[in-house]
Every structure is written in structure tokens, then in C-alpha cells.
């Protein structure tokens, strides 16, 4: 951190069957578990590979990434299948003041600096900013899903 500016350096990139944001079927966002079978890879750059030590012991990972193909920010967003605009902070829209995304993927394999995962909802070449293990502490009960209801966005 320098003053009020943050400098984020990608630690890797995503390899995904989705080449562009428009390749992701919009109705997948409305179906719970729709992305569960979508496979891809997280390629961690060699200089960060040592940080993958012990990652194999976790079934799921939290991936923090940059919406690198996002164009501009909107404080109101109309989610797929919705007719009303919602506040961007109540959506998963890529058009955010800070184009940061977060997702949970299932770890299937590790070969050196390559993590095979399922649950990919990112596009090819997405910059990975950080990876964290998904732990029991991350599971919450009694959650409210607001306007989303049973949509599963």
C-alpha cells in the first residue's frame, strides 16, 4: 500500500472454457450449482508456486480475482433474469468501483504450479490476485439471501 493507493500484482491466471464474458450462459447464474461441473485450471506463476505448499489438503479454495474485462463501474445493476435494478454491492456484477471478484472452486488436482479445479465462473486469462483455503469457518448457517431468494446468483 502506498498512500491511499493499492498496488495488486497477479499471482497467476485462470484457464477457462469461457473465452469471453458473453460465453458464460446468463441462465447459469440463476441455477444453483450450475457452475459445479465447469472445469478449468489456475496457473500460479512460478515465483509464487512455493506458496502452494499444503494446498492439496483442502477440498475447496477461495479465489480472489480481477474482472479484467469489465468496462466501467455502475452503482446500480440489473442481474440476469431480473427486471429491477439492484445496488451493485448486493450483486455479483463485474461492473464495480473496484473490479474485484471472489469465487469458491473445488480443488481436483495439483501438478506443480497448476491447480485443476471445478466450479469455474471466470473467463480465460482472468488475473488471480490471491487464493485462500475454504474452511469450516467460512461456512455459515442461517443466512439470508435478500432479493436473490432461491435464484442462486
N, C-alpha and C positions, 0 to 999 in steps of 0.2 A: 504494500500500500504506500502510495506517495501522495501526501496531502489528502485531498478528497477523491483521488483517482485510484482505481484498482486496475492492476495490470494482470490479466489472466493469460496464461500460456497453456495451450492444449497439451495434454499428456498422451494423446492418441487420436485415432479416428475410427468411425463406425463403418463397417461394410454391411450393406443392407440390400435386400432385393428391391427396395424402393429407391429409384434414382432421383426422383423429384418429388416435392411435396404433393403434387397432383396425382402421383402414382398410388398414394395411400387412399384406398376407397373410403369416402366420407362416412358411409354407413358403418364401417368398422368401429368408429369412435362411439357408436351408440350400443354396441353389442358387448356385454361383459365377457371378458376372456377372449375376444376376437383376435387379439394380437399374440396370444399364448403360443401358437404354433409357428409364428413367423420367426425364422431362424436368421442369424447373422453372426458377425464377428466384431469383437472390439480389439483393434490392433493398438497395443500400447507401444509407444516409441521406445527404442532400445535403452535410452538413457533413464527411463522410468521403470524398466522391467523388473529391477530388483524390488520395487515396491509391491510386486505381485506375490511375494513370498507369503505363503499360508492362505491365499485367497481361495484355493481349491477346497478348503474345509467348509465353505459357505455354499448354500444352495442357490441363494439369490443375491444380487448386487444392486445397489442404488447407483445410477449413472447420472451425473450432472453434466450437461452439455450446452453448447451454444446453438441457438436456432440461426445457423449461418446463412440461411436463405430467406430469412424474414426481412420484410421491407417495411420499415417504419413501425411505430407504436400507435395503438388505439386504446383509449381507456374504456371504450365500450366495444363489445364483440358479440357477434351472433353465432353461437355454436352450431355445428352440423345438426340438422333436423329441428332446430328451434326457430321460432318466428320472432322472439323478443331479443333485444339486445341485453347483454349482461355486463357487469363490471369485469374488466379483464382479470382482476385478481380473484374472481370466482369462476374462472375458466382455465383451460389448458392451452389457450391461444398462443401461437408463436409471436404475435404482434404485441410485444410487451415493452415497457420502458427500458428494461434490461433484458435482452433476448436470451434468457436462461431457461433451460428445460431440465426436467427431472423425470426419470422413469425407473422402474424396477424390472430387471431381467432375470431370467433363470439361467444359472451357470451350468452348461452342459459339459464343457471340456476346457482344458488349458494345454496349449502346446507352446512352450516358451512364452513369448510376449503376445500370443494370440489367444483370446478367450472366445470360445464358441458359446453362444447364448441363444435363448429363445425369448420371445416377448418383444422383439424389435418393433418400435414405433418411430424410428428415426430414419432419415434418408442417408444414402451413400455419401461418405465424406464428412459426416457431421463431426465437428471437433468435440472430443471428450475433454472435459475440464477436471473431473475428479471421479473417483469410484470409491464407494463406501460399502461395507458389508450390510446386508439387510438382516437385522437381528430381532429377537423376541421383543426388544424394547421398541422397535418400530411398529409392531402390530398393535393396533388399537381396537377396543371394543366400544360398543355404544356410540358409534359415530353418526353424525347427521350428514346427509349429502345435499342439503339445500335444494335448490331448484333442479338438481340433476336427478333426484329420485332414483328410479331403477334403470336409468339410461346407461350408467357405467362409464361416462366420459372420463 
